[in-house]
Amino acid sequence: MNAANEEAVGAFIQERIGLTEIPHVIEAVMNSHSNQPALDIETILEADRYARLAALSEIEKLEKTPTIVAG
């Protein structure tokens, strides 16, 4: 799930999401992923691709959600 973390941190650095949204992105990806044995490099690369795409999808959802600022 390091790939999800990399995408979330990248989105934070680009100011697309807030710092506190990074764990939400990672949690959402982890909850949607089904674990499989890492028997070969193809399986590992597919898990990486899946995590990145799922993270980007979560980031897009967060970008579309209006932020309420207390004040």
C-alpha positions in Angstrom: 0.0 0.0 0.0 3.0 2.2 -0.2 1.8 3.2 -3.7 -1.4 4.6 -2.2 0.7 6.6 0.3 2.9 8.0 -2.4 -0.1 9.2 -4.4 -1.7 10.7 -1.3 1.4 12.5 -0.2 1.9 13.8 -3.8 -1.6 15.1 -3.9 -1.0 16.9 -0.6 2.2 18.4 -1.8 0.3 19.7 -4.9 -2.3 21.1 -2.5 -5.0 18.9 -3.9 -5.9 17.4 -0.5 -5.3 18.3 3.1 -2.8 16.7 5.4 -5.5 15.0 7.4 -6.9 13.4 4.2 -3.8 11.3 3.5 -4.8 8.6 6.0 -8.4 8.6 4.5 -7.0 7.9 1.1 -4.7 5.1 2.3 -7.5 3.5 4.4 -10.0 3.6 1.5 -7.5 1.8 -0.7 -6.6 -0.8 1.9 -10.3 -1.5 2.6 -11.0 -2.1 -1.1 -7.9 -4.3 -1.8 -8.0 -8.1 -1.6 -4.7 -9.6 -0.5 -3.0 -12.2 -2.6 0.3 -14.0 -2.3 3.1 -12.2 -4.0 4.2 -15.1 -6.1 5.7 -13.2 -9.0 6.6 -9.7 -10.1 3.5 -9.3 -12.2 1.3 -9.8 -9.2 3.3 -7.2 -7.2 3.2 -4.7 -10.1 -0.6 -5.2 -10.5 -1.1 -4.5 -6.8 0.9 -1.4 -7.2 -1.1 -0.3 -10.2 -4.3 -1.0 -8.4 -3.3 1.0 -5.3 -2.3 4.0 -7.4 -5.5 4.0 -9.4 -7.7 3.5 -6.3 -5.8 6.3 -4.5 -6.2 8.7 -7.4 -9.9 7.9 -7.5 -10.2 8.7 -3.8 -8.2 11.9 -4.2 -10.6 13.0 -7.0 -13.6 12.4 -4.8 -12.0 14.5 -2.0 -11.2 17.3 -4.5 -14.9 17.4 -5.5 -16.1 17.5 -1.8 -16.6 21.0 -0.6 -14.5 21.8 2.5 -16.3 23.5 5.4 -14.1 25.9 7.3 -15.2 26.7 10.9 -14.9 30.3 11.8 
